[in-house]
Amino acid sequence: MFAQRGRYAHHIGKAERAQRDAQLKDDARVVAAAAAERAAAVLVEAAASGAAARRAAAEASVAAAAEVARVARTPTCPEVVSCALDCGSSQKMGTLPSLGARPPKQFSERTKLECKAMGVIVHGHWRSMLLFPGSVEHGANMTCEAIFIMLKEMEDKFGCVPPNITIQLDNCSDNKCTTVCAFLFDLRRRGILRKCTSCMLEVGHTHIDIDQLFGVYSRALTREEAPSLLSYERILKAAFRLEVNAPKSVKIVEYVHDWEQFYKPCLDPRFKGYGKDSKSGEAVRVFKYQNDSHDRAKMFYKDHMTSSETKPRPYHAGRRYTPSSDAEATSVFGSMWTHATADERLSIRTHGLAIGGSTFSRSTKQWHTELPAVPGVLLKAQSPGISLFLREPEGEPAVAPVPAKWYRQSDDRSGNVFGAIERTIRAMVSADYFKFDPKDEAWWESFLTTHRPRDDGGSVARDQALRIPFSWPRASPTVASPPPPSTAPPQLDARPMADQIETSEYTRSMHNRAQATLDEEHPTPTVISADVGQIMVIQFRYTAGRDIWNLALVKVVSIGDSGPIRDYTVLWLCRQEKTMQRERDAFSLNGRYRPARASDYGPDQVDQSTFSAAPTGIICVLAKTSSRAADVPVTSLNATGTIPNFALASGLSLREFIAKAIADQRREFGNF
């Protein structure tokens, strides 16, 4: 946790250094402009005779003064800014009217204007409290709109957007869903930002600055009442002793753009699963949007802020590597490819090689991936990143529709949300609640008038929002222009291996299953062993020297050591179906079994229910494998006598694993 907070402070420190460098540039500009102004004044005195000289000197003086004013009006844009956005956890932070710690009983249970309170801090530049009422959409659209408002604020202050931005968000699914990822990716794709890093705050981030901000807000709203937004803003700004810590603006967001519908048609349908929470053990907490080595906008990610590994991996364990050309194969395998036979080359080009584990090199920023079939050979490649779009977004985002509950009658026939809020305010006016706050009453009258919904959900406030022209934030001149949009049709299948996006690119469970599969395909050269009571599948022959092998399901009774080789005494598990009376030794994965008895062989036959089995005859032993715990031997069948069929760590079911082991044995030793 302290390492994560240290990384958070590291981002703030980078932003403060960038702000200091920008301030030094502004100081230099002011000094240069002042010097130019003094030089112009000298020219005016020297050019006492001559109208042209006096005019030129006066123009130079005016230009110098204008430069000083311009520096004060539009300071130099810093290269890096750090910001934090978080929602208030307390309900009273976004409720209007806010009635303090002990609200009047007649109004405490009435419906009020419930808003989502979003605190925004741009470290060293801007602080704000944004209130999103019930008349606008919440969720991912709210997060995107808050970031958009913050960027437009930076544009108003500096004339453009800082090229590198680090955003701290709460670790919830709405803040790292496909819509928010698409919005931040589009900012990089359009050339508005050079690099955008989105970090998810860890559990226990209560004491960082954004949460301290909400703590001050909560205590202030507990001490005082805020009947309207006017008093709400006054209370929040007065809650801080230092003006620099107070919010610069407190406002209600009247509309939200429908970012979700804007990006939905162009998003890759395989991009999903990145919004998992911490309990899943597979949460992604850092997203980076920047250009790859080919100067194409891509999304990269990390597990934590302190992680050194940049993902996605270029190659994934359990999949297969197939060289695309002889040149690529030569660069990977070297002289081994040159001396390989034509059949070996054809096999590798056709079927590929299984991919093993991989490690990340911090010095070269590359992934080193093993090929278990070729020891010593490593696949070296940087993370290819993820392209989120199949096609370019069309047009501009529209204003999101008003939620139906705001203007439609609810099921309990109590009216819509706006009507309930209006009844609360009318009751407070009748009770002279605003007697000493006429400005608060006037604010509510204006709010109710402009937000009163029509039958289609529209209102005066929404009509005004629809007339506001949309414009993307202006990019810094230091950010390279984006490449022209591609006119080629989207190719859904023709993509690099690492871009086959599924759930969270490559989950921990997928890695464990792939590793288990590799262990099965490339086992260490050890003899298979079993424990007493464990069930296993063996091969045997009735008569020595015959080529026909049979399969049997047995249970280990005892284990004896005869030198270095263990000797197993096993109990035969025969078929119990009535139709199998004459073929009790027939093996089937779906059959029903029971322990063999001496009576199964008749009075004149030798009891063969127990017999000896050598380790070389064992095909597989039955065990329940897990990626997080030790293997558990299977010592009993199901209640019906069938073989269990639970899932193994490799992803196969137990019966699929047995069938695969039998097929491998058949290819090696012949027919059963």
C-alpha positions in Angstrom: 0.0 0.0 0.0 2.8 2.5 0.9 4.5 1.6 -2.4 1.3 2.5 -4.3 1.0 5.8 -2.4 4.7 6.5 -3.1 4.0 6.0 -6.8 1.0 8.4 -6.5 3.3 11.0 -5.0 5.8 10.3 -7.8 3.2 11.3 -10.4 2.4 14.5 -8.4 6.1 15.3 -8.2 6.5 15.0 -12.0 3.6 17.4 -12.5 5.0 19.9 -10.0 8.4 19.8 -11.7 6.7 20.4 -15.1 4.7 23.3 -13.5 7.9 24.8 -12.1 9.6 24.6 -15.6 6.5 26.3 -17.2 6.6 29.0 -14.5 10.3 29.6 -15.2 9.5 30.0 -18.9 6.8 32.5 -18.0 9.2 34.5 -15.8 11.7 34.6 -18.6 9.0 35.8 -21.0 7.9 38.5 -18.6 11.5 39.7 -18.1 12.1 39.8 -21.8 8.9 41.7 -22.4 9.7 44.2 -19.7 13.2 44.7 -21.2 11.6 45.2 -24.6 9.2 47.7 -23.0 12.1 49.7 -21.5 13.9 49.6 -24.8 10.9 51.0 -26.5 10.6 53.8 -24.0 14.3 54.7 -24.7 13.5 54.8 -28.4 10.5 57.1 -27.8 12.8 59.6 -25.9 15.5 59.3 -28.6 13.0 59.8 -31.4 11.7 63.1 -30.2 12.1 64.4 -33.7 10.6 62.4 -36.5 7.0 61.2 -36.5 7.8 57.8 -38.1 10.4 57.0 -35.4 8.0 58.0 -32.6 5.3 55.8 -34.2 7.6 52.8 -34.4 8.7 53.2 -30.8 5.2 53.5 -29.6 4.2 50.3 -31.4 7.1 48.5 -29.8 6.1 49.7 -26.4 2.5 48.6 -26.9 3.6 45.2 -28.2 5.8 44.7 -25.1 3.0 45.6 -22.8 0.6 43.2 -24.6 3.2 40.4 -24.2 3.3 41.0 -20.5 -0.5 40.9 -20.3 -0.6 37.7 -22.5 1.7 35.9 -20.2 -0.6 36.7 -17.3 -3.7 35.7 -19.2 -2.4 32.5 -20.9 0.6 31.0 -19.0 2.9 28.4 -20.6 1.3 25.0 -20.7 3.2 22.4 -18.7 4.3 19.2 -20.3 2.9 17.0 -17.5 -0.2 17.3 -15.2 -1.5 15.0 -12.6 -5.1 14.9 -11.6 -7.4 12.8 -9.4 -11.2 12.2 -9.7 -13.3 10.5 -7.2 -17.0 10.4 -6.1 -18.0 11.3 -2.6 -19.0 8.3 -0.5 -21.4 10.2 1.8 -24.9 10.8 0.5 -25.2 14.3 2.0 -22.3 15.5 -0.2 -24.5 15.5 -3.3 -27.9 16.3 -1.8 -29.7 19.6 -2.2 -31.1 21.0 0.0 -28.5 19.8 2.6 -30.1 20.1 6.0 -27.1 19.5 8.2 -26.7 17.0 11.0 -30.2 17.3 12.4 -32.7 17.9 9.6 -36.3 18.9 10.4 -38.5 15.8 10.7 -41.1 17.2 8.2 -38.4 17.4 5.5 -36.0 14.6 6.4 -37.8 11.8 4.6 -38.9 13.9 1.6 -37.4 13.5 -1.9 -34.5 15.9 -2.6 -32.2 16.6 -5.5 -29.8 13.7 -5.3 -26.6 14.4 -7.2 -23.4 12.3 -7.7 -20.6 14.5 -6.2 -17.4 14.2 -8.3 -14.4 15.8 -6.8 -11.6 16.9 -9.3 -8.1 17.9 -8.4 -5.6 19.0 -11.1 -2.5 19.3 -8.8 -1.2 22.8 -8.7 -3.8 24.2 -11.1 -7.5 23.6 -10.4 -9.9 22.1 -7.9 -13.6 21.6 -8.4 -16.8 19.9 -7.2 -19.0 18.7 -10.0 -22.6 17.7 -9.1 -24.4 15.3 -11.6 -28.1 15.4 -10.8 -30.7 12.7 -11.7 -31.5 14.5 -14.9 -28.2 13.3 -16.5 -26.8 9.9 -16.9 -24.3 8.5 -14.4 -21.8 5.6 -14.7 -19.2 5.6 -17.5 -20.7 8.7 -19.2 -20.3 10.7 -16.0 -16.6 9.7 -15.7 -15.9 10.6 -19.3 -17.7 13.9 -19.0 -15.8 14.8 -15.8 -12.5 14.2 -17.6 -13.7 16.2 -20.6 -14.7 19.1 -18.4 -11.3 19.0 -16.8 -9.5 19.0 -20.2 -11.6 22.0 -21.4 -10.7 23.8 -18.1 -7.0 23.2 -18.9 -7.6 24.5 -22.4 -9.2 27.7 -21.1 -6.3 28.3 -18.8 -3.3 27.5 -21.1 -4.8 27.8 -24.5 -4.3 24.0 -25.1 -4.2 20.7 -23.3 -1.0 19.5 -21.5 0.4 16.7 -23.7 1.0 14.2 -20.9 -1.7 13.5 -18.3 -1.9 11.1 -15.4 -5.4 10.4 -14.1 -6.1 8.8 -10.7 -9.6 7.1 -10.5 -11.4 5.0 -8.0 -11.0 1.2 -8.7 -14.5 0.5 -9.7 -15.8 -1.1 -12.9 -17.4 2.2 -14.2 -14.0 3.9 -14.3 -12.2 1.2 -16.3 -15.0 -0.1 -18.6 -14.8 -0.2 -22.3 -16.4 3.3 -22.7 -13.8 5.1 -20.5 -10.9 3.1 -22.1 -12.3 4.1 -25.6 -12.6 7.7 -24.6 -9.0 8.0 -23.3 -7.7 5.9 -26.3 -9.5 8.3 -28.7 -7.8 11.3 -27.1 -4.4 9.7 -28.0 -5.6 8.6 -31.4 -6.8 12.1 -32.3 -3.5 13.6 -31.3 -5.0 15.6 -28.4 -2.7 13.9 -25.9 0.8 12.4 -26.4 0.4 10.1 -23.5 -2.4 9.4 -21.0 -2.0 7.2 -18.0 -5.1 6.1 -16.0 -4.4 4.6 -12.6 -6.9 3.0 -10.3 -6.6 3.9 -6.6 -5.9 1.0 -4.3 -8.1 -0.1 -1.4 -7.3 2.0 1.6 -6.6 5.3 -0.2 -8.6 7.2 2.5 -5.8 9.6 3.4 -4.7 10.9 0.0 -5.6 14.4 -1.0 -8.8 13.7 -2.9 -10.3 11.9 0.1 -9.1 14.6 2.5 -11.0 17.0 0.3 -14.2 15.1 0.8 -13.5 14.8 4.5 -13.5 18.6 4.8 -16.6 18.8 2.7 -18.4 16.3 4.8 -17.6 18.0 8.1 -18.6 21.4 6.7 -22.0 20.2 5.4 -22.6 18.5 8.8 -22.0 21.8 10.7 -24.1 24.0 8.3 -27.2 23.8 6.2 -27.0 24.4 2.4 -30.6 25.1 1.2 -29.4 25.6 -2.4 -26.3 25.5 -4.7 -25.5 29.1 -3.7 -25.0 28.3 0.0 -23.5 24.9 -0.9 -20.8 26.6 -2.9 -20.2 29.2 -0.1 -19.9 26.5 2.5 -17.4 24.4 0.6 -15.2 27.3 -0.3 -15.2 28.6 3.3 -14.3 25.2 4.8 -10.6 25.7 4.0 -8.3 28.0 5.9 -6.0 28.4 2.8 -7.7 29.7 -0.3 -5.4 27.6 -2.5 -7.0 24.4 -1.1 -10.6 25.5 -1.7 -12.4 24.5 -4.9 -12.3 27.0 -7.7 -15.8 26.1 -8.9 -18.8 24.2 -7.6 -21.4 23.6 -10.2 -24.2 21.4 -11.4 -23.5 19.6 -14.7 -26.5 20.3 -16.8 -25.9 17.7 -19.5 -23.7 14.7 -20.3 -22.6 13.5 -23.7 -23.5 9.9 -24.7 -20.0 8.6 -24.9 -21.1 5.0 -24.6 -23.3 5.1 -27.8 -20.7 7.2 -29.6 -18.0 4.5 -29.2 -20.1 1.4 -29.2 -20.3 0.9 -33.0 -16.5 1.1 -33.5 -15.2 -0.9 -30.5 -13.7 -4.3 -31.0 -16.2 -6.8 -29.5 -13.3 -8.9 -28.1 -12.2 -6.0 -25.9 -13.8 -6.9 -22.6 -13.1 -8.1 -19.1 -10.9 -5.3 -18.0 -13.3 -4.0 -15.4 -12.8 -6.8 -12.8 -12.6 -5.8 -9.2 -9.9 -6.6 -6.6 -11.7 -9.7 -5.3 -11.2 -11.5 -8.6 -7.4 -11.4 -8.2 -7.1 -10.3 -11.9 -7.9 -6.6 -11.6 -6.0 -4.3 -13.9 -5.1 -1.0 -12.2 -3.0 0.9 -14.7 -3.8 1.7 -18.3 -1.5 3.6 -20.7 -2.5 5.2 -24.0 0.4 6.1 -26.2 2.0 5.2 -29.6 3.8 1.9 -30.1 7.1 1.5 -31.9 5.3 1.9 -35.3 3.8 5.2 -34.2 0.3 3.8 -33.9 -2.0 4.6 -31.0 -2.3 1.6 -28.7 -3.4 0.8 -25.2 -1.0 -0.9 -22.7 -1.6 -1.9 -19.1 0.0 -3.0 -15.9 -1.3 -4.9 -12.9 -0.2 -2.3 -10.4 1.3 1.2 -10.4 4.6 -0.3 -9.2 4.7 -3.2 -11.8 7.5 -3.1 -14.2 5.9 -5.4 -16.8 4.1 -3.7 -19.7 1.3 -5.8 -21.0 -0.2 -7.4 -23.1 2.4 -10.1 -23.7 3.5 -10.6 -27.3 3.2 -14.4 -26.9 1.0 -16.4 -24.5 1.9 -19.7 -22.8 -0.2 -22.6 -24.1 -0.5 -21.1 -27.6 1.7 -22.0 -30.6 4.4 -20.0 -32.3 4.5 -20.2 -36.1 7.2 -18.2 -38.0 5.7 -16.2 -40.8 8.8 -16.4 -43.1 12.2 -18.0 -43.4 13.8 -14.7 -42.4 11.9 -14.6 -39.2 12.7 -18.3 -38.4 16.4 -17.7 -39.1 16.4 -14.7 -36.7 14.8 -16.8 -34.0 16.4 -20.2 -34.4 19.7 -19.1 -36.0 21.9 -21.9 -37.4 19.4 -24.6 -36.2 16.9 -23.4 -38.8 19.7 -23.5 -41.5 20.6 -27.1 -40.7 17.1 -28.4 -40.2 15.6 -30.8 -42.7 12.8 -29.8 -45.1 10.3 -32.0 -43.1 11.3 -30.3 -39.9 10.8 -26.9 -41.4 7.5 -27.8 -42.9 6.3 -29.2 -39.5 7.2 -26.0 -37.7 5.7 -23.8 -40.4 2.5 -25.8 -40.4 1.9 -26.9 -36.8 4.1 -24.4 -34.9 5.8 -24.9 -31.5 4.2 -24.7 -28.1 4.9 -21.4 -26.3 6.3 -21.5 -22.7 6.6 -18.9 -20.0 7.9 -15.4 -20.4 9.8 -12.8 -18.4 10.0 -9.0 -18.9 13.3 -7.2 -19.2 13.3 -3.7 -17.7 16.5 -2.7 -19.5 15.3 -3.5 -23.1 11.5 -3.2 -22.4 11.1 -6.6 -24.1 9.4 -9.8 -23.3 11.6 -12.9 -23.4 9.5 -16.0 -24.2 10.6 -19.6 -24.0 9.9 -22.4 -26.5 10.1 -25.6 -24.4 10.7 -27.8 -27.5 13.8 -25.8 -28.4 15.8 -25.1 -25.2 17.9 -22.0 -25.2 15.8 -20.2 -27.9 14.0 -17.0 -26.8 11.4 -15.0 -28.6 12.2 -11.3 -27.9 9.6 -8.7 -28.6 8.1 -5.6 -27.1 4.5 -5.5 -26.0 2.4 -4.9 -29.1 -0.4 -3.0 -27.3 -4.1 -3.2 -28.1 -6.0 -1.2 -30.7 -9.5 -0.7 -29.4 -11.2 0.4 -32.6 -12.2 -1.6 -35.6 -13.2 1.6 -37.4 -13.0 5.3 -36.9 -15.8 6.9 -34.8 -18.2 8.9 -36.9 -19.4 12.4 -36.2 -19.5 13.9 -32.7 -21.0 12.6 -29.5 -24.6 13.6 -28.9 -26.1 14.7 -25.6 -27.3 11.7 -23.6 -31.0 11.4 -23.1 -32.7 12.2 -19.8 -33.3 9.2 -17.6 -36.9 8.1 -17.8 -37.4 8.1 -14.0 -36.7 11.9 -14.0 -39.8 12.7 -16.1 -42.0 9.6 -16.3 -44.4 8.4 -13.7 -43.1 5.6 -11.5 -44.8 2.2 -10.9 -46.1 3.2 -7.4 -48.0 6.2 -9.0 -46.2 8.7 -6.8 -45.1 10.7 -9.9 -41.7 11.2 -11.4 -38.5 12.3 -9.5 -38.7 15.9 -10.6 -42.3 16.2 -9.4 -41.3 14.8 -6.0 -38.5 17.3 -5.7 -40.8 20.1 -6.6 -43.3 19.1 -4.0 -40.5 19.1 -1.4 -39.4 22.6 -2.3 -43.0 23.9 -2.4 -43.5 22.5 1.1 -40.4 24.2 2.3 -41.5 27.5 0.8 -44.9 27.2 2.5 -43.1 26.5 5.8 -41.1 29.7 5.4 -37.9 27.7 5.3 -36.3 30.2 2.9 -37.5 33.2 4.9 -34.0 34.4 5.7 -32.5 33.1 2.4 -34.4 34.7 -0.4 -31.5 34.1 -2.8 -31.8 30.3 -2.2 -35.5 30.4 -2.9 -34.9 32.4 -6.1 -32.3 29.8 -7.2 -34.8 27.0 -6.7 -37.5 28.8 -8.6 -35.0 29.3 -11.5 -33.9 25.6 -11.3 -37.5 24.3 -11.3 -38.5 26.5 -14.2 -35.6 25.5 -16.4 -35.6 21.8 -15.6 -39.3 21.2 -15.6 -39.6 18.2 -18.0 -41.9 18.0 -21.0 -43.6 14.7 -22.0 -40.6 13.8 -24.2 -38.1 14.5 -21.3 -36.9 17.8 -22.8 -36.7 21.0 -20.8 -35.4 24.6 -21.2 -32.0 23.6 -19.7 -31.7 20.7 -22.1 -32.7 22.9 -25.1 -29.9 25.3 -24.1 -27.4 22.3 -23.8 -28.3 21.0 -27.3 -27.5 24.5 -28.8 -24.0 24.5 -27.3 -21.5 23.5 -30.2 -19.2 20.5 -29.4 -15.5 20.9 -29.8 -12.6 18.6 -28.8 -9.9 20.1 -26.6 -7.1 21.8 -28.4 -3.9 19.9 -28.5 -0.5 21.3 -27.5 1.7 22.3 -30.5 4.3 19.9 -29.2 2.1 16.9 -29.9 2.5 15.4 -33.4 -0.5 15.4 -35.7 -2.4 12.1 -35.9 -2.1 10.0 -39.0 -4.9 10.2 -41.6 -7.8 7.8 -40.9 -7.6 4.4 -42.6 -10.0 3.7 -45.4 -9.5 -0.1 -45.3 -12.4 -2.2 -44.1 -11.9 -3.7 -40.6 -10.2 -7.1 -40.5 -11.6 -8.9 -37.4 -9.5 -12.1 -37.8 -6.3 -10.9 -39.3 -4.7 -9.6 -36.1 -1.4 -10.3 -34.2 -1.4 -13.0 -31.7 -1.4 -10.7 -28.7 -4.3 -8.7 -30.0 -6.7 -11.7 -29.6 -8.4 -10.0 -26.8 -10.6 -12.0 -24.5 -11.2 -11.6 -20.8 -8.5 -9.3 -19.4 -6.1 -10.2 -22.2 -4.6 -13.2 -20.4 -6.0 -14.0 -17.0 -4.1 -15.7 -14.2 -6.4 -18.8 -14.5 -5.6 -19.0 -18.2 -1.9 -18.8 -17.4 -2.2 -21.6 -14.9 -4.2 -23.8 -17.2 -1.6 -23.2 -20.0 1.2 -24.1 -17.7 -0.5 -27.3 -16.6 -1.0 -28.2 -20.3 2.7 -27.6 -21.0 3.6 -29.8 -18.0 1.4 -32.5 -19.5 2.8 -32.1 -23.1 6.4 -31.9 -21.9 6.6 -33.9 -18.7 9.8 -34.4 -16.8 11.3 -37.9 -17.3 10.1 -39.4 -14.1 8.2 -42.7 -13.4 4.4 -42.3 -12.8 3.6 -43.2 -9.2 0.4 -43.6 -7.2 -0.7 -43.7 -3.5 -2.5 -46.5 -1.7 -6.2 -46.1 -2.4 -5.8 -44.1 -5.5 -7.6 -45.0 -8.7 -5.7 -45.3 -12.0 -6.0 -46.6 -15.5 -3.5 -49.3 -16.6 -2.8 -51.4 -19.6 -2.4 -55.2 -19.4 -2.3 -58.3 -21.6 -4.0 -61.6 -20.8 -1.2 -63.7 -22.3 2.4 -62.7 -22.4 3.8 -62.1 -25.9 0.5 -61.1 -27.4 0.3 -57.7 -29.1 -3.2 -56.8 -28.0 -3.4 -54.6 -24.9 -6.4 -54.1 -22.7 -7.4 -51.3 -20.4 -8.5 -51.6 -16.9 -9.7 -49.2 -14.1 -8.1 -50.3 -10.9 -7.6 -49.1 -7.3 -4.2 -49.5 -5.5 -4.4 -51.9 -2.6 -0.8 -52.0 -1.5 2.7 -50.9 -2.7 5.8 -53.1 -2.5 9.3 -52.1 -3.3 11.3 -54.7 -5.3 14.6 -52.8 -5.7 14.3 -49.4 -7.4 10.9 -50.2 -9.0 7.7 -50.1 -7.0 5.3 -53.0 -7.4 1.5 -52.2 -7.1 -1.1 -54.7 -6.0 -4.4 -53.4 -7.4 -8.1 -54.2 -7.2 -9.8 -54.5 -10.5 -12.9 -52.3 -10.9 -15.3 -54.1 -13.2 -18.4 -53.0 -15.1 -21.7 -53.3 -13.2 -24.3 -52.8 -15.9 -26.6 -55.7 -16.5 -25.8 -55.7 -20.2 -22.1 -56.2 -19.5 -22.3 -59.5 -17.6 -20.1 -61.2 -20.2 -17.7 -58.3 -20.7 -17.0 -57.0 -17.3 -13.5 -56.1 -18.3 -14.6 -53.7 -21.1 -13.3 -50.3 -20.3 -15.4 -47.1 -21.0 -15.1 -43.6 -19.8 -18.8 -43.3 -19.3 -19.3 -46.8 -17.8 -20.4 -47.7 -14.2 -18.0 -49.7 -12.1 -17.8 -51.7 -8.9 -15.0 -53.6 -7.1 -14.5 -57.1 -8.5 -15.3 -60.1 -6.4 -14.1 -63.7 -6.3 -17.6 -64.9 -7.4 -17.2 -63.1 -10.7 -14.9 -65.9 -11.9 -16.9 -69.0 -10.9 -16.1 -71.8 -8.4 -13.6 -73.5 -10.7 -11.7 -70.3 -11.7 -8.8 -68.6 -10.0 -9.7 -65.3 -8.2 -8.2 -62.5 -10.3 -9.9 -59.6 -8.7 -6.5 -58.5 -7.4 -3.3 -58.7 -9.3 0.1 -57.0 -9.7 0.8 -54.0 -11.9 4.1 -52.6 -12.9 4.7 -48.8 -13.1 5.4 -49.1 -16.8 1.8 -50.3 -17.4 0.3 -47.2 -15.7 -1.4 -44.9 -18.3 -2.6 -42.3 -15.9 -3.4 -41.8 -12.2 -6.6 -39.9 -11.2 -6.1 -36.8 -9.2 -7.9 -33.5 -8.8 -5.4 -30.8 -9.8 -5.6 -27.1 -8.8 -3.6 -24.1 -9.8 -3.6 -22.9 -6.2 -3.3 -26.1 -4.1 -1.6 -29.5 -4.1 -3.0 -32.4 -6.1 -5.7 -34.4 -4.4 -5.7 -38.2 -5.3 -9.1 -39.6 -6.4 -9.9 -42.5 -4.1 -13.5 -43.1 -4.9 -16.0 -43.1 -7.8 -19.3 -41.3 -7.9 -22.2 -42.7 -6.0 -23.5 -44.2 -9.3 -20.1 -45.9 -9.9 -19.1 -43.6 -12.7 -15.7 -41.8 -13.1 -15.8 -38.3 -11.7 -15.6 -35.5 -14.4 -14.4 -32.4 -12.5 -12.3 -29.7 -14.2 -8.5 -29.9 -13.9 -6.0 -27.1 -13.7 -5.2 -27.5 -17.4 -8.8 -26.7 -18.3 -9.6 -30.3 -19.4 -12.1 -32.4 -17.6 -10.9 -35.6 -15.9 -12.5 -37.8 -18.5 -11.0 -35.7 -21.3 -7.6 -36.0 -19.7 -8.0 -39.8 -19.5 -9.0 -40.0 -23.2 -6.0 -37.9 -24.1 -3.6 -40.1 -22.1 -5.0 -43.2 -23.8 -4.7 -41.7 -27.2 -1.1 -40.8 -26.6 -0.4 -44.3 -25.3 -2.1 -45.8 -28.4 0.1 -43.8 -30.7 3.2 -45.0 -28.9 2.5 -48.6 -28.2 -0.1 -49.7 -30.7 -3.8 -50.8 -30.5 -5.7 -51.6 -27.3 
